[in-house]
């Protein structure tokens, strides 16, 4: 998956959550819900990294930075 595709996937997940899932009654509730989605994504990503391979870990972290740049372009 490219950084641009991952950015779009994350954006779509957040959009779906805010538009179509049950809405928390407060802004604080929505922020908490979206923050939990972000943490789940980070954990899923971290579990895939083979930390013994420093180059791979660095490459994956660079990929996350690219995803962040692509999200900012949306």
PQR file with spaces between the fields and no chain letter, atoms N, CA, C, O and H, PARSE charges and radii, in Angstrom:
ATOM       1  N    UNK     1       0.855   -1.178    0.000 -0.4000 1.5000
ATOM       2  CA   UNK     1       0.000    0.000    0.000 -0.0000 2.0000
ATOM       3  C    UNK     1       0.893    1.230    0.000  0.5500 1.7000
ATOM       4  O    UNK     1       1.882    1.291    0.730 -0.5500 1.4000
ATOM       5  N    UNK     2       0.543    2.195   -0.810 -0.4000 1.5000
ATOM       6  CA   UNK     2       1.323    3.437   -0.851 -0.0000 2.0000
ATOM       7  C    UNK     2       0.914    4.352    0.300  0.5500 1.7000
ATOM       8  O    UNK     2      -0.117    4.144    0.940 -0.5500 1.4000
ATOM       9  H    UNK     2      -0.261    2.146   -1.403  0.4000 1.0000
ATOM      10  N    UNK     3       1.737    5.364    0.552 -0.4000 1.5000
ATOM      11  CA   UNK     3       1.412    6.342    1.590 -0.0000 2.0000
ATOM      12  C    UNK     3       0.101    7.052    1.253  0.5500 1.7000
ATOM      13  O    UNK     3      -0.715    7.314    2.136 -0.5500 1.4000
ATOM      14  H    UNK     3       2.575    5.533    0.032  0.4000 1.0000
ATOM      15  N    UNK     4      -0.093    7.359   -0.020 -0.4000 1.5000
ATOM      16  CA   UNK     4      -1.316    8.041   -0.444 -0.0000 2.0000
ATOM      17  C    UNK     4      -2.541    7.153   -0.215  0.5500 1.7000
ATOM      18  O    UNK     4      -3.578    7.641    0.236 -0.5500 1.4000
ATOM      19  H    UNK     4       0.570    7.146   -0.738  0.4000 1.0000
ATOM      20  N    UNK     5      -2.436    5.873   -0.516 -0.4000 1.5000
ATOM      21  CA   UNK     5      -3.553    4.943   -0.295 -0.0000 2.0000
ATOM      22  C    UNK     5      -3.866    4.793    1.191  0.5500 1.7000
ATOM      23  O    UNK     5      -5.032    4.754    1.583 -0.5500 1.4000
ATOM      24  H    UNK     5      -1.594    5.477   -0.882  0.4000 1.0000
ATOM      25  N    UNK     6      -2.821    4.708    2.016 -0.4000 1.5000
ATOM      26  CA   UNK     6      -3.019    4.581    3.467 -0.0000 2.0000
ATOM      27  C    UNK     6      -3.664    5.848    4.023  0.5500 1.7000
ATOM      28  O    UNK     6      -4.551    5.776    4.874 -0.5500 1.4000
ATOM      29  H    UNK     6      -1.874    4.739    1.697  0.4000 1.0000
ATOM      30  N    UNK     7      -3.218    7.004    3.540 -0.4000 1.5000
ATOM      31  CA   UNK     7      -3.808    8.273    3.992 -0.0000 2.0000
ATOM      32  C    UNK     7      -5.296    8.290    3.676  0.5500 1.7000
ATOM      33  O    UNK     7      -6.109    8.671    4.518 -0.5500 1.4000
ATOM      34  H    UNK     7      -2.498    7.061    2.849  0.4000 1.0000
ATOM      35  N    UNK     8      -5.652    7.879    2.470 -0.4000 1.5000
ATOM      36  CA   UNK     8      -7.057    7.855    2.063 -0.0000 2.0000
ATOM      37  C    UNK     8      -7.844    6.858    2.913  0.5500 1.7000
ATOM      38  O    UNK     8      -8.973    7.141    3.315 -0.5500 1.4000
ATOM      39  H    UNK     8      -4.992    7.569    1.785  0.4000 1.0000
ATOM      40  N    UNK     9      -7.260    5.705    3.185 -0.4000 1.5000
ATOM      41  CA   UNK     9      -7.923    4.695    4.017 -0.0000 2.0000
ATOM      42  C    UNK     9      -8.217    5.253    5.410  0.5500 1.7000
ATOM      43  O    UNK     9      -9.322    5.084    5.926 -0.5500 1.4000
ATOM      44  H    UNK     9      -6.343    5.475    2.858  0.4000 1.0000
ATOM      45  N    UNK    10      -7.244    5.909    6.011 -0.4000 1.5000
ATOM      46  CA   UNK    10      -7.437    6.492    7.345 -0.0000 2.0000
ATOM      47  C    UNK    10      -8.480    7.606    7.309  0.5500 1.7000
ATOM      48  O    UNK    10      -9.333    7.697    8.192 -0.5500 1.4000
ATOM      49  H    UNK    10      -6.346    6.046    5.592  0.4000 1.0000
ATOM      50  N    UNK    11      -8.405    8.440    6.294 -0.4000 1.5000
ATOM      51  CA   UNK    11      -9.378    9.522    6.156 -0.0000 2.0000
ATOM      52  C    UNK    11     -10.787    8.959    6.037  0.5500 1.7000
ATOM      53  O    UNK    11     -11.715    9.429    6.696 -0.5500 1.4000
ATOM      54  H    UNK    11      -7.712    8.366    5.576  0.4000 1.0000
ATOM      55  N    UNK    12     -10.936    7.947    5.189 -0.4000 1.5000
ATOM      56  CA   UNK    12     -12.252    7.336    5.001 -0.0000 2.0000
ATOM      57  C    UNK    12     -12.782    6.717    6.292  0.5500 1.7000
ATOM      58  O    UNK    12     -13.977    6.788    6.579 -0.5500 1.4000
ATOM      59  H    UNK    12     -10.182    7.566    4.653  0.4000 1.0000
ATOM      60  N    UNK    13     -11.889    6.114    7.062 -0.4000 1.5000
ATOM      61  CA   UNK    13     -12.294    5.507    8.338 -0.0000 2.0000
ATOM      62  C    UNK    13     -12.808    6.582    9.299  0.5500 1.7000
ATOM      63  O    UNK    13     -13.825    6.391    9.965 -0.5500 1.4000
ATOM      64  H    UNK    13     -10.919    6.056    6.829  0.4000 1.0000
ATOM      65  N    UNK    14     -12.105    7.704    9.366 -0.4000 1.5000
ATOM      66  CA   UNK    14     -12.522    8.797   10.242 -0.0000 2.0000
ATOM      67  C    UNK    14     -13.828    9.428    9.753  0.5500 1.7000
ATOM      68  O    UNK    14     -14.710    9.744   10.552 -0.5500 1.4000
ATOM      69  H    UNK    14     -11.278    7.860    8.825  0.4000 1.0000
ATOM      70  N    UNK    15     -13.942    9.606    8.436 -0.4000 1.5000
ATOM      71  CA   UNK    15     -15.156   10.182    7.870 -0.0000 2.0000
ATOM      72  C    UNK    15     -16.365    9.294    8.173  0.5500 1.7000
ATOM      73  O    UNK    15     -17.423    9.782    8.569 -0.5500 1.4000
ATOM      74  H    UNK    15     -13.225    9.349    7.787  0.4000 1.0000
ATOM      75  N    UNK    16     -16.192    7.997    7.983 -0.4000 1.5000
ATOM      76  CA   UNK    16     -17.286    7.070    8.270 -0.0000 2.0000
ATOM      77  C    UNK    16     -17.679    7.156    9.737  0.5500 1.7000
ATOM      78  O    UNK    16     -18.862    7.200   10.075 -0.5500 1.4000
ATOM      79  H    UNK    16     -15.332    7.600    7.661  0.4000 1.0000
ATOM      80  N    UNK    17     -16.684    7.179   10.590 -0.4000 1.5000
ATOM      81  CA   UNK    17     -16.944    7.227   12.035 -0.0000 2.0000
ATOM      82  C    UNK    17     -17.720    8.481   12.409  0.5500 1.7000
ATOM      83  O    UNK    17     -18.647    8.418   13.216 -0.5500 1.4000
ATOM      84  H    UNK    17     -15.724    7.143   10.315  0.4000 1.0000
ATOM      85  N    UNK    18     -17.353    9.612   11.832 -0.4000 1.5000
ATOM      86  CA   UNK    18     -18.004   10.868   12.211 -0.0000 2.0000
ATOM      87  C    UNK    18     -19.369   11.051   11.555  0.5500 1.7000
ATOM      88  O    UNK    18     -20.231   11.741   12.099 -0.5500 1.4000
ATOM      89  H    UNK    18     -16.599    9.663   11.176  0.4000 1.0000
ATOM      90  N    UNK    19     -19.570   10.438   10.388 -0.4000 1.5000
ATOM      91  CA   UNK    19     -20.841   10.625    9.685 -0.0000 2.0000
ATOM      92  C    UNK    19     -21.871    9.545    9.977  0.5500 1.7000
ATOM      93  O    UNK    19     -23.051    9.844   10.160 -0.5500 1.4000
ATOM      94  H    UNK    19     -18.870    9.877    9.945  0.4000 1.0000
ATOM      95  N    UNK    20     -21.437    8.299   10.023 -0.4000 1.5000
ATOM      96  CA   UNK    20     -22.400    7.203    9.977 -0.0000 2.0000
ATOM      97  C    UNK    20     -22.500    6.359   11.232  0.5500 1.7000
ATOM      98  O    UNK    20     -23.521    5.703   11.439 -0.5500 1.4000
ATOM      99  H    UNK    20     -20.478    8.055    9.875  0.4000 1.0000
ATOM     100  N    UNK    21     -21.502    6.349   12.060 -0.4000 1.5000
ATOM     101  CA   UNK    21     -21.603    5.567   13.288 -0.0000 2.0000
ATOM     102  C    UNK    21     -22.314    6.387   14.346  0.5500 1.7000
ATOM     103  O    UNK    21     -22.503    7.594   14.194 -0.5500 1.4000
ATOM     104  H    UNK    21     -20.673    6.882   11.892  0.4000 1.0000
ATOM     105  N    UNK    22     -22.701    5.728   15.405 -0.4000 1.5000
ATOM     106  CA   UNK    22     -23.413    6.446   16.460 -0.0000 2.0000
ATOM     107  C    UNK    22     -22.555    7.599   16.956  0.5500 1.7000
ATOM     108  O    UNK    22     -21.384    7.425   17.291 -0.5500 1.4000
ATOM     109  H    UNK    22     -22.547    4.748   15.529  0.4000 1.0000
ATOM     110  N    UNK    23     -23.147    8.747   16.996 -0.4000 1.5000
ATOM     111  CA   UNK    23     -22.429    9.954   17.381 -0.0000 2.0000
ATOM     112  C    UNK    23     -22.383   10.096   18.901  0.5500 1.7000
ATOM     113  O    UNK    23     -23.417   10.031   19.566 -0.5500 1.4000
ATOM     114  H    UNK    23     -24.099    8.888   16.724  0.4000 1.0000
ATOM     115  N    UNK    24     -21.186   10.291   19.446 -0.4000 1.5000
ATOM     116  CA   UNK    24     -21.118   10.616   20.868 -0.0000 2.0000
ATOM     117  C    UNK    24     -21.815   11.949   21.097  0.5500 1.7000
ATOM     118  O    UNK    24     -21.870   12.787   20.197 -0.5500 1.4000
ATOM     119  H    UNK    24     -20.346   10.344   18.906  0.4000 1.0000
ATOM     120  N    UNK    25     -22.333   12.142   22.266 -0.4000 1.5000
ATOM     121  CA   UNK    25     -23.110   13.345   22.538 -0.0000 2.0000
ATOM     122  C    UNK    25     -22.249   14.592   22.731  0.5500 1.7000
ATOM     123  O    UNK    25     -22.783   15.699   22.795 -0.5500 1.4000
ATOM     124  H    UNK    25     -22.288   11.461   22.997  0.4000 1.0000
ATOM     125  N    UNK    26     -20.933   14.435   22.825 -0.4000 1.5000
ATOM     126  CA   UNK    26     -20.065   15.590   23.049 -0.0000 2.0000
ATOM     127  C    UNK    26     -18.880   15.585   22.089  0.5500 1.7000
ATOM     128  O    UNK    26     -18.525   14.551   21.522 -0.5500 1.4000
ATOM     129  H    UNK    26     -20.499   13.536   22.774  0.4000 1.0000
ATOM     130  N    UNK    27     -18.288   16.737   21.921 -0.4000 1.5000
ATOM     131  CA   UNK    27     -17.060   16.837   21.127 -0.0000 2.0000
ATOM     132  C    UNK    27     -15.979   15.986   21.774  0.5500 1.7000
ATOM     133  O    UNK    27     -15.199   15.326   21.087 -0.5500 1.4000
ATOM     134  H    UNK    27     -18.576   17.576   22.381  0.4000 1.0000
ATOM     135  N    UNK    28     -15.940   16.008   23.099 -0.4000 1.5000
ATOM     136  CA   UNK    28     -14.950   15.217   23.836 -0.0000 2.0000
ATOM     137  C    UNK    28     -15.119   13.733   23.505  0.5500 1.7000
ATOM     138  O    UNK    28     -14.130   13.022   23.328 -0.5500 1.4000
ATOM     139  H    UNK    28     -16.574   16.544   23.657  0.4000 1.0000
ATOM     140  N    UNK    29     -16.344   13.272   23.423 -0.4000 1.5000
ATOM     141  CA   UNK    29     -16.606   11.872   23.099 -0.0000 2.0000
ATOM     142  C    UNK    29     -16.120   11.513   21.703  0.5500 1.7000
ATOM     143  O    UNK    29     -15.530   10.452   21.501 -0.5500 1.4000
ATOM     144  H    UNK    29     -17.147   13.850   23.567  0.4000 1.0000
ATOM     145  N    UNK    30     -16.369   12.400   20.732 -0.4000 1.5000
ATOM     146  CA   UNK    30     -15.912   12.145   19.366 -0.0000 2.0000
ATOM     147  C    UNK    30     -14.391   12.167   19.288  0.5500 1.7000
ATOM     148  O    UNK    30     -13.794   11.321   18.621 -0.5500 1.4000
ATOM     149  H    UNK    30     -16.849   13.262   20.896  0.4000 1.0000
ATOM     150  N    UNK    31     -13.761   13.119   19.959 -0.4000 1.5000
ATOM     151  CA   UNK    31     -12.301   13.186   19.961 -0.0000 2.0000
ATOM     152  C    UNK    31     -11.708   11.909   20.545  0.5500 1.7000
ATOM     153  O    UNK    31     -10.725   11.378   20.029 -0.5500 1.4000
ATOM     154  H    UNK    31     -14.246   13.806   20.501  0.4000 1.0000
ATOM     155  N    UNK    32     -12.310   11.422   21.621 -0.4000 1.5000
ATOM     156  CA   UNK    32     -11.837   10.196   22.251 -0.0000 2.0000
ATOM     157  C    UNK    32     -11.978    9.016   21.296  0.5500 1.7000
ATOM     158  O    UNK    32     -11.069    8.194   21.182 -0.5500 1.4000
ATOM     159  H    UNK    32     -13.109   11.853   22.041  0.4000 1.0000
ATOM     160  N    UNK    33     -13.111    8.931   20.616 -0.4000 1.5000
ATOM     161  CA   UNK    33     -13.369    7.844   19.669 -0.0000 2.0000
ATOM     162  C    UNK    33     -12.335    7.855   18.537  0.5500 1.7000
ATOM     163  O    UNK    33     -11.787    6.809   18.188 -0.5500 1.4000
ATOM     164  H    UNK    33     -13.850    9.598   20.709  0.4000 1.0000
ATOM     165  N    UNK    34     -12.069    9.029   17.966 -0.4000 1.5000
ATOM     166  CA   UNK    34     -11.112    9.145   16.873 -0.0000 2.0000
ATOM     167  C    UNK    34      -9.686    8.891   17.347  0.5500 1.7000
ATOM     168  O    UNK    34      -8.891    8.292   16.623 -0.5500 1.4000
ATOM     169  H    UNK    34     -12.514    9.878   18.249  0.4000 1.0000
ATOM     170  N    UNK    35      -9.356    9.338   18.545 -0.4000 1.5000
ATOM     171  CA   UNK    35      -8.028    9.085   19.100 -0.0000 2.0000
ATOM     172  C    UNK    35      -7.800    7.583   19.286  0.5500 1.7000
ATOM     173  O    UNK    35      -6.702    7.086   19.038 -0.5500 1.4000
ATOM     174  H    UNK    35     -10.002    9.825   19.133  0.4000 1.0000
ATOM     175  N    UNK    36      -8.830    6.866   19.720 -0.4000 1.5000
ATOM     176  CA   UNK    36      -8.708    5.419   19.889 -0.0000 2.0000
ATOM     177  C    UNK    36      -8.490    4.719   18.551  0.5500 1.7000
ATOM     178  O    UNK    36      -7.735    3.750   18.474 -0.5500 1.4000
ATOM     179  H    UNK    36      -9.722    7.270   19.921  0.4000 1.0000
ATOM     180  N    UNK    37      -9.137    5.197   17.510 -0.4000 1.5000
ATOM     181  CA   UNK    37      -8.909    4.642   16.176 -0.0000 2.0000
ATOM     182  C    UNK    37      -7.447    4.842   15.775  0.5500 1.7000
ATOM     183  O    UNK    37      -6.818    3.935   15.231 -0.5500 1.4000
ATOM     184  H    UNK    37      -9.750    5.984   17.572  0.4000 1.0000
ATOM     185  N    UNK    38      -6.916    6.022   16.044 -0.4000 1.5000
ATOM     186  CA   UNK    38      -5.514    6.312   15.721 -0.0000 2.0000
ATOM     187  C    UNK    38      -4.570    5.378   16.478  0.5500 1.7000
ATOM     188  O    UNK    38      -3.632    4.834   15.894 -0.5500 1.4000
ATOM     189  H    UNK    38      -7.427    6.760   16.486  0.4000 1.0000
ATOM     190  N    UNK    39      -4.811    5.195   17.744 -0.4000 1.5000
ATOM     191  CA   UNK    39      -3.960    4.322   18.552 -0.0000 2.0000
ATOM     192  C    UNK    39      -4.032    2.887   18.031  0.5500 1.7000
ATOM     193  O    UNK    39      -3.009    2.206   17.961 -0.5500 1.4000
ATOM     194  H    UNK    39      -5.573    5.636   18.219  0.4000 1.0000
ATOM     195  N    UNK    40      -5.216    2.423   17.669 -0.4000 1.5000
ATOM     196  CA   UNK    40      -5.350    1.079   17.111 -0.0000 2.0000
ATOM     197  C    UNK    40      -4.525    0.937   15.831  0.5500 1.7000
ATOM     198  O    UNK    40      -3.869   -0.083   15.622 -0.5500 1.4000
ATOM     199  H    UNK    40      -6.047    2.976   17.726  0.4000 1.0000
ATOM     200  N    UNK    41      -4.559    1.948   14.987 -0.4000 1.5000
ATOM     201  CA   UNK    41      -3.781    1.929   13.745 -0.0000 2.0000
ATOM     202  C    UNK    41      -2.283    1.873   14.047  0.5500 1.7000
ATOM     203  O    UNK    41      -1.549    1.111   13.418 -0.5500 1.4000
ATOM     204  H    UNK    41      -5.092    2.777   15.156  0.4000 1.0000
ATOM     205  N    UNK    42      -1.836    2.677   15.005 -0.4000 1.5000
ATOM     206  CA   UNK    42      -0.420    2.705   15.369 -0.0000 2.0000
ATOM     207  C    UNK    42       0.015    1.350   15.927  0.5500 1.7000
ATOM     208  O    UNK    42       1.078    0.840   15.573 -0.5500 1.4000
ATOM     209  H    UNK    42      -2.433    3.296   15.515  0.4000 1.0000
ATOM     210  N    UNK    43      -0.806    0.774   16.794 -0.4000 1.5000
ATOM     211  CA   UNK    43      -0.470   -0.532   17.365 -0.0000 2.0000
ATOM     212  C    UNK    43      -0.401   -1.609   16.292  0.5500 1.7000
ATOM     213  O    UNK    43       0.509   -2.437   16.297 -0.5500 1.4000
ATOM     214  H    UNK    43      -1.669    1.188   17.081  0.4000 1.0000
ATOM     215  N    UNK    44      -1.358   -1.600   15.376 -0.4000 1.5000
ATOM     216  CA   UNK    44      -1.352   -2.572   14.282 -0.0000 2.0000
ATOM     217  C    UNK    44      -0.075   -2.429   13.455  0.5500 1.7000
ATOM     218  O    UNK    44       0.549   -3.420   13.078 -0.5500 1.4000
ATOM     219  H    UNK    44      -2.098   -0.928   15.372  0.4000 1.0000
ATOM     220  N    UNK    45       0.297   -1.197   13.183 -0.4000 1.5000
ATOM     221  CA   UNK    45       1.507   -0.921   12.420 -0.0000 2.0000
ATOM     222  C    UNK    45       2.747   -1.386   13.180  0.5500 1.7000
ATOM     223  O    UNK    45       3.635   -2.006   12.596 -0.5500 1.4000
ATOM     224  H    UNK    45      -0.211   -0.392   13.490  0.4000 1.0000
ATOM     225  N    UNK    46       2.812   -1.095   14.461 -0.4000 1.5000
ATOM     226  CA   UNK    46       3.978   -1.440   15.275 -0.0000 2.0000
ATOM     227  C    UNK    46       4.157   -2.955   15.380  0.5500 1.7000
ATOM     228  O    UNK    46       5.287   -3.443   15.386 -0.5500 1.4000
ATOM     229  H    UNK    46       2.091   -0.591   14.936  0.4000 1.0000
ATOM     230  N    UNK    47       3.057   -3.700   15.462 -0.4000 1.5000
ATOM     231  CA   UNK    47       3.157   -5.155   15.560 -0.0000 2.0000
ATOM     232  C    UNK    47       3.775   -5.763   14.307  0.5500 1.7000
ATOM     233  O    UNK    47       4.357   -6.846   14.372 -0.5500 1.4000
ATOM     234  H    UNK    47       2.139   -3.303   15.456  0.4000 1.0000
ATOM     235  N    UNK    48       3.659   -5.083   13.164 -0.4000 1.5000
ATOM     236  CA   UNK    48       4.200   -5.599   11.907 -0.0000 2.0000
ATOM     237  C    UNK    48       5.695   -5.342   11.739  0.5500 1.7000
ATOM     238  O    UNK    48       6.329   -5.931   10.863 -0.5500 1.4000
ATOM     239  H    UNK    48       3.187   -4.203   13.111  0.4000 1.0000
ATOM     240  N    UNK    49       6.255   -4.479   12.560 -0.4000 1.5000
ATOM     241  CA   UNK    49       7.674   -4.126   12.412 -0.0000 2.0000
ATOM     242  C    UNK    49       8.540   -5.182   13.085  0.5500 1.7000
ATOM     243  O    UNK    49       8.294   -5.584   14.222 -0.5500 1.4000
ATOM     244  H    UNK    49       5.740   -4.000   13.271  0.4000 1.0000
ATOM     245  N    UNK    50       9.549   -5.615   12.360 -0.4000 1.5000
ATOM     246  CA   UNK    50      10.555   -6.498   12.949 -0.0000 2.0000
ATOM     247  C    UNK    50      11.636   -5.597   13.526  0.5500 1.7000
ATOM     248  O    UNK    50      12.537   -5.151   12.815 -0.5500 1.4000
ATOM     249  H    UNK    50       9.749   -5.289   11.437  0.4000 1.0000
ATOM     250  N    UNK    51      11.535   -5.339   14.815 -0.4000 1.5000
ATOM     251  CA   UNK    51      12.384   -4.322   15.442 -0.0000 2.0000
ATOM     252  C    UNK    51      13.863   -4.695   15.455  0.5500 1.7000
ATOM     253  O    UNK    51      14.717   -3.829   15.644 -0.5500 1.4000
ATOM     254  H    UNK    51      10.803   -5.702   15.392  0.4000 1.0000
ATOM     255  N    UNK    52      14.174   -5.988   15.254 -0.4000 1.5000
ATOM     256  CA   UNK    52      15.588   -6.370   15.213 -0.0000 2.0000
ATOM     257  C    UNK    52      16.248   -5.813   13.955  0.5500 1.7000
ATOM     258  O    UNK    52      17.463   -5.617   13.908 -0.5500 1.4000
ATOM     259  H    UNK    52      13.480   -6.691   15.100  0.4000 1.0000
ATOM     260  N    UNK    53      15.430   -5.564   12.945 -0.4000 1.5000
ATOM     261  CA   UNK    53      15.944   -5.052   11.675 -0.0000 2.0000
ATOM     262  C    UNK    53      15.775   -3.529   11.659  0.5500 1.7000
ATOM     263  O    UNK    53      14.733   -3.004   11.268 -0.5500 1.4000
ATOM     264  H    UNK    53      14.444   -5.723   12.983  0.4000 1.0000
ATOM     265  N    UNK    54      16.815   -2.853   12.089 -0.4000 1.5000
ATOM     266  CA   UNK    54      16.762   -1.398   12.252 -0.0000 2.0000
ATOM     267  C    UNK    54      16.334   -0.692   10.964  0.5500 1.7000
ATOM     268  O    UNK    54      15.535    0.244   11.005 -0.5500 1.4000
ATOM     269  H    UNK    54      17.661   -3.280   12.406  0.4000 1.0000
ATOM     270  N    UNK    55      16.857   -1.132    9.835 -0.4000 1.5000
ATOM     271  CA   UNK    55      16.539   -0.482    8.565 -0.0000 2.0000
ATOM     272  C    UNK    55      15.045   -0.600    8.251  0.5500 1.7000
ATOM     273  O    UNK    55      14.430    0.342    7.751 -0.5500 1.4000
ATOM     274  H    UNK    55      17.506   -1.892    9.801  0.4000 1.0000
ATOM     275  N    UNK    56      14.475   -1.765    8.551 -0.4000 1.5000
ATOM     276  CA   UNK    56      13.044   -1.951    8.298 -0.0000 2.0000
ATOM     277  C    UNK    56      12.216   -1.037    9.197  0.5500 1.7000
ATOM     278  O    UNK    56      11.243   -0.431    8.747 -0.5500 1.4000
ATOM     279  H    UNK    56      14.975   -2.529    8.957  0.4000 1.0000
ATOM     280  N    UNK    57      12.599   -0.942   10.446 -0.4000 1.5000
ATOM     281  CA   UNK    57      11.875   -0.080   11.383 -0.0000 2.0000
ATOM     282  C    UNK    57      11.935    1.378   10.922  0.5500 1.7000
ATOM     283  O    UNK    57      10.930    2.088   10.952 -0.5500 1.4000
ATOM     284  H    UNK    57      13.389   -1.434   10.811  0.4000 1.0000
ATOM     285  N    UNK    58      13.109    1.811   10.502 -0.4000 1.5000
ATOM     286  CA   UNK    58      13.263    3.186   10.025 -0.0000 2.0000
ATOM     287  C    UNK    58      12.422    3.415    8.781  0.5500 1.7000
ATOM     288  O    UNK    58      11.792    4.462    8.633 -0.5500 1.4000
ATOM     289  H    UNK    58      13.926    1.234   10.478  0.4000 1.0000
ATOM     290  N    UNK    59      12.411    2.441    7.897 -0.4000 1.5000
ATOM     291  CA   UNK    59      11.624    2.538    6.673 -0.0000 2.0000
ATOM     292  C    UNK    59      10.134    2.668    6.982  0.5500 1.7000
ATOM     293  O    UNK    59       9.436    3.469    6.359 -0.5500 1.4000
ATOM     294  H    UNK    59      12.922    1.590    8.017  0.4000 1.0000
ATOM     295  N    UNK    60       9.649    1.885    7.936 -0.4000 1.5000
ATOM     296  CA   UNK    60       8.233    1.946    8.309 -0.0000 2.0000
ATOM     297  C    UNK    60       7.883    3.292    8.940  0.5500 1.7000
ATOM     298  O    UNK    60       6.805    3.834    8.696 -0.5500 1.4000
ATOM     299  H    UNK    60      10.215    1.235    8.441  0.4000 1.0000
ATOM     300  N    UNK    61       8.789    3.826    9.745 -0.4000 1.5000
ATOM     301  CA   UNK    61       8.544    5.126   10.365 -0.0000 2.0000
ATOM     302  C    UNK    61       8.534    6.244    9.316  0.5500 1.7000
ATOM     303  O    UNK    61       7.744    7.184    9.410 -0.5500 1.4000
ATOM     304  H    UNK    61       9.665    3.386    9.943  0.4000 1.0000
ATOM     305  N    UNK    62       9.408    6.135    8.328 -0.4000 1.5000
ATOM     306  CA   UNK    62       9.395    7.107    7.230 -0.0000 2.0000
ATOM     307  C    UNK    62       8.074    7.021    6.472  0.5500 1.7000
ATOM     308  O    UNK    62       7.524    8.036    6.045 -0.5500 1.4000
ATOM     309  H    UNK    62      10.049    5.372    8.252  0.4000 1.0000
ATOM     310  N    UNK    63       7.573    5.800    6.312 -0.4000 1.5000
ATOM     311  CA   UNK    63       6.292    5.607    5.633 -0.0000 2.0000
ATOM     312  C    UNK    63       5.190    6.342    6.390  0.5500 1.7000
ATOM     313  O    UNK    63       4.342    6.986    5.772 -0.5500 1.4000
ATOM     314  H    UNK    63       8.019    4.976    6.659  0.4000 1.0000
ATOM     315  N    UNK    64       5.190    6.255    7.719 -0.4000 1.5000
ATOM     316  CA   UNK    64       4.183    6.967    8.509 -0.0000 2.0000
ATOM     317  C    UNK    64       4.272    8.475    8.296  0.5500 1.7000
ATOM     318  O    UNK    64       3.246    9.153    8.245 -0.5500 1.4000
ATOM     319  H    UNK    64       5.879    5.732    8.221  0.4000 1.0000
ATOM     320  N    UNK    65       5.466    8.998    8.174 -0.4000 1.5000
ATOM     321  CA   UNK    65       5.626   10.427    7.907 -0.0000 2.0000
ATOM     322  C    UNK    65       5.034   10.784    6.546  0.5500 1.7000
ATOM     323  O    UNK    65       4.420   11.839    6.386 -0.5500 1.4000
ATOM     324  H    UNK    65       6.300    8.447    8.216  0.4000 1.0000
ATOM     325  N    UNK    66       5.220    9.906    5.574 -0.4000 1.5000
ATOM     326  CA   UNK    66       4.639   10.136    4.249 -0.0000 2.0000
ATOM     327  C    UNK    66       3.112   10.102    4.316  0.5500 1.7000
ATOM     328  O    UNK    66       2.433   10.901    3.671 -0.5500 1.4000
ATOM     329  H    UNK    66       5.718    9.049    5.704  0.4000 1.0000
ATOM     330  N    UNK    67       2.584    9.168    5.103 -0.4000 1.5000
ATOM     331  CA   UNK    67       1.129    9.084    5.276 -0.0000 2.0000
ATOM     332  C    UNK    67       0.621   10.400    5.871  0.5500 1.7000
ATOM     333  O    UNK    67      -0.400   10.929    5.431 -0.5500 1.4000
ATOM     334  H    UNK    67       3.135    8.519    5.626  0.4000 1.0000
ATOM     335  N    UNK    68       1.321   10.915    6.851 -0.4000 1.5000
ATOM     336  CA   UNK    68       0.918   12.185    7.465 -0.0000 2.0000
ATOM     337  C    UNK    68       0.896   13.307    6.434  0.5500 1.7000
ATOM     338  O    UNK    68      -0.027   14.121    6.431 -0.5500 1.4000
ATOM     339  H    UNK    68       2.150   10.485    7.208  0.4000 1.0000
ATOM     340  N    UNK    69       1.893   13.361    5.563 -0.4000 1.5000
ATOM     341  CA   UNK    69       1.937   14.371    4.517 -0.0000 2.0000
ATOM     342  C    UNK    69       0.753   14.215    3.562  0.5500 1.7000
ATOM     343  O    UNK    69       0.154   15.206    3.144 -0.5500 1.4000
ATOM     344  H    UNK    69       2.643   12.699    5.566  0.4000 1.0000
ATOM     345  N    UNK    70       0.420   12.978    3.221 -0.4000 1.5000
ATOM     346  CA   UNK    70      -0.692   12.728    2.313 -0.0000 2.0000
ATOM     347  C    UNK    70      -2.028   13.110    2.966  0.5500 1.7000
ATOM     348  O    UNK    70      -2.924   13.626    2.297 -0.5500 1.4000
ATOM     349  H    UNK    70       0.907   12.172    3.560  0.4000 1.0000
ATOM     350  N    UNK    71      -2.155   12.858    4.259 -0.4000 1.5000
ATOM     351  CA   UNK    71      -3.387   13.253    4.965 -0.0000 2.0000
ATOM     352  C    UNK    71      -3.526   14.771    4.903  0.5500 1.7000
ATOM     353  O    UNK    71      -4.625   15.282    4.687 -0.5500 1.4000
ATOM     354  H    UNK    71      -1.428   12.439    4.803  0.4000 1.0000
ATOM     355  N    UNK    72      -2.445   15.484    5.086 -0.4000 1.5000
ATOM     356  CA   UNK    72      -2.488   16.946    5.025 -0.0000 2.0000
ATOM     357  C    UNK    72      -2.886   17.455    3.657  0.5500 1.7000
ATOM     358  O    UNK    72      -3.392   18.572    3.542 -0.5500 1.4000
ATOM     359  H    UNK    72      -1.553   15.069    5.262  0.4000 1.0000
ATOM     360  N    UNK    73      -2.671   16.666    2.617 -0.4000 1.5000
ATOM     361  CA   UNK    73      -3.042   17.054    1.258 -0.0000 2.0000
ATOM     362  C    UNK    73      -4.525   16.810    0.962  0.5500 1.7000
ATOM     363  O    UNK    73      -5.066   17.372    0.009 -0.5500 1.4000
ATOM     364  H    UNK    73      -2.260   15.760    2.711  0.4000 1.0000
ATOM     365  N    UNK    74      -5.175   15.987    1.761 -0.4000 1.5000
ATOM     366  CA   UNK    74      -6.592   15.653    1.503 -0.0000 2.0000
ATOM     367  C    UNK    74      -7.491   16.854    1.729  0.5500 1.7000
ATOM     368  O    UNK    74      -8.706   16.756    1.560 -0.5500 1.4000
ATOM     369  H    UNK    74      -4.736   15.531    2.535  0.4000 1.0000
